[in-house]
Amino acid sequence: MNTKERDKKYFGRGNEALDLKVTKAKGSLIYDEQGNKYIDFLGGAGVGSLGWGNEEIENEIRKNDRPAYVYPNFYYEPWTQLAKLLADLTPTHLTTSFRTTGGSEAVEAAMQMAMMYTGRKKFISVEGSYHGNTIASISLGASSKHSSFPNLLPGCEKIDLPLDDKALKTLEEKLKDHSLAGFIMEPVICNLGVVIPSSEFMEKLDNLCKQYGTLLIMDEAITGFGRTGKIFATEHFNIKPDMICMAKAMSAGHAGIGAVIITDEIANKVEEDVGLYSSYGWHPISVDASLVAINYLIEHKQQLFNNIKETGKFFEQQLKDINFNAETEIRIKGLAIGVDVKDQEYATQIRKRSLQHGLLMDTEGSSLVFFPALNIDIKTAKEGLEILEKSVEELNREN
Ligand SMILES: Cc1ncc(COP(=O)(O)O)c(C=O)c1O
């Protein structure tokens, strides 16, 4: 049996596999078994923020002398170092981090604590979004998905795009009965093809949540740790979220880890009862990986942020020049890049054809989405964009 056959027989997926058997990953390049090279604009959907196999990070992780495991109810110095680092990097009013193994668990933890703090049971989110794979986080996500268990958490509400005054009005109507524990969204909605809310919307949203006692929860699983040109995308706005969820780039792909950071006030009220025991939450390897990746991000911040700016501009210019079939909408915040080609089937065809030519990306509905490494160089970006252009031209000729 070869890999594909064994995968089909024994390996549970739930999502269709791309036709790529990975054998090596280096920087912004991925290689298959035959040694074919793929330019990686997918970045593991926001995980690979600092390039694959980043030697400085890998060597540093390898160096660390650590216990094989630490039981969650012991003291462990690196937990306090990581928690302190997260408190330093997030807005000052957020102080206490709870450990998780990833993003879904971070959202789940945020929901539990919001329920305990407010005494309310319902949540509201943006229709079509994605916040993870637990029953509760699925209830926040797209209503059309997972038809066998939609909204298992009763009373989850949604507001629809666009994020404008009408959406805020709908939101206020729902907030008015004081039954919503939390409003959760990505500050830049990567899972809807990189939707960038206006500052005005975000400020009004923050005010409304505060007015009605609903907690504002920012899910920064993808946007966190530099993706949008700020360490956290929340910083683009004049808002004061009650909680931030994070994962993915928290270890830049070196180990599974996540967190939710909350205010002192919420922590004081819920900490006694909340539990959130996690056998593998903040495993010593994951904590070291995260400390090293975050410290790398801090140390190289200026260089990385300059690169994000320059490369973001380059993507924008080049994408404008590609002859897509229809008028496109290009949405870029840092290196979170969405190109709405206005037709889901066309977007899928572009993704598949680009894969054949050696370029990796994702699609969300009718949008192509790119999350390249924050240190991708212009030469590699150019090479990838040329593959995209070639794929689009081929498809246009054939259709
Ligand atoms: C915004 C958002 N929240 C939560 C999650 C879930 O994270 P994880 O896959 O680490 O459970 C994801 C994953 O894609 C995500 O994009």
The ligand as an ORCA input file, in Angstrom:
! r2SCAN-3c Opt
* xyz 0 1
  C     -10.111     31.969     13.912
  C      -9.862     30.569     14.338
  N     -10.225     30.200     15.579
  C     -10.009     28.965     16.036
  C      -9.415     28.014     15.246
  C      -9.169     26.638     15.767
  O      -7.819     26.466     16.025
  P      -7.188     24.991     16.142
  O      -7.213     24.409     14.767
  O      -5.827     25.235     16.693
  O      -8.065     24.239     17.100
  C      -9.014     28.345     13.958
  C      -8.386     27.353     13.085
  O      -8.277     27.473     11.902
  C      -9.241     29.652     13.483
  O      -8.896     30.015     12.254
*
